[in-house]
Amino acid sequence: MTVDHLRRLLLAATQVCPINIGAHGFAGHLAASHLLDVGRAVVEAKLPRRFADRVTRALLRTVLPNPALFGPAVALGRAVRPLLPTSLADKLPPAQPAGAPWPG
């Protein structure tokens, strides 16, 4: 099995709607989830990421789920927004006043 073949299989498995988990029920969904985890580990082992990609992913895994780090990072991004490339600046949401309704 090639890495490309495994990537195609993983992509197909991720496109399955989690609500429609099929005849195997929840156990089948868990098995598919485990298969995805194993497949990702195999791809990582066979085709390591470049150093810059590894650093970026580690930074994202650390900052995104941590409000104490994510909030200041967004504030810093807003402060330097004029200096950022347009493609990145457009991804920063404008500041909302405290107590403002959730955007929807």
N, C-alpha and C positions, 0 to 999 in steps of 0.2 A: 504494500500500500504506500503510495507516495504522499508527501505532505499536501500537495494540491488536492488529491483525492480526499484526504481527511478533512481539509478545510471545506470542501464542497459538502461533505456529509454533515459537518458541524453547522454550516450555514443552513442547510435544509432542516436540521433538527431544531434550530432556533426559530425558524419561521412557523413552527407548529403553534397554533393558538393554545395558550395554557388553560383556557376554559374548556375547550374540546379535547380532553385528554384521552379519548378513545376507549376501546373495549377493556383495556387493562386497568382503567380507573386511575386512582391516585398513585398506586404502586407503579404503574407504567410510566407516569409522569416523573416519579422519583428516579426510576431506572434511566430514563432519558436524560435527566439532569446529571446523574452520576456519569453517564457516558460522555456528556459534554465536558465535564470536569476532567475526566481521564484523557479525552481527546485533546483538550487544550494543553494539558501537561506534556503529552507526547509531542505536540507541535512545538512547544517551547523548548523541549529537550533536543529535537531534531534541527530546529532552525532558530537559534538564539537571536534575540533582538539586538539592535545596535546599542552601544553604550548610552547615547543620548535618549533613545526610546525607553531604555530601562530606568534611567534617572527620571524622566518625565512621568512614567507610570508609577514609580515609587512616590514621587511628590504628590501626584493626584490621589493615590491611595491613602496618603497621610493627611492631606489638607481637606479634601472634599467632605469626608464624614465628620470632621471635627469643627464645630461652630466657633470655637475659640481661635482657630487658625483661618477658617474660611471667611469669616466676617472681616477681619483686618485685611486679608488678601483682596477681597472685593473692594474695600475702601481704598486701598493702595491703587488698585486698577483704575478706579474712578478718578483718583487724583492725577494719575499720569495718562488718562484717556487721550488727551490731545497728542501725546507722543507715540501712541500705539498705532500699529498698522490698522487700516480701516476694517479689515476682515476680523480682527480681534476686538477692536473698539466697539463694533456693532453688536458683539455678543455680551457686552456688559450692560445690564439693565440700569436705567436711571435710578437714582436714589428715590425712595418713597418716604414720605413723612411718617413718623411713628404713629401707629394706630390706623394707618390707611387701609382700606379694604384690600383683600388679596386680589391680585389681577386675575381676571378670568375671561 
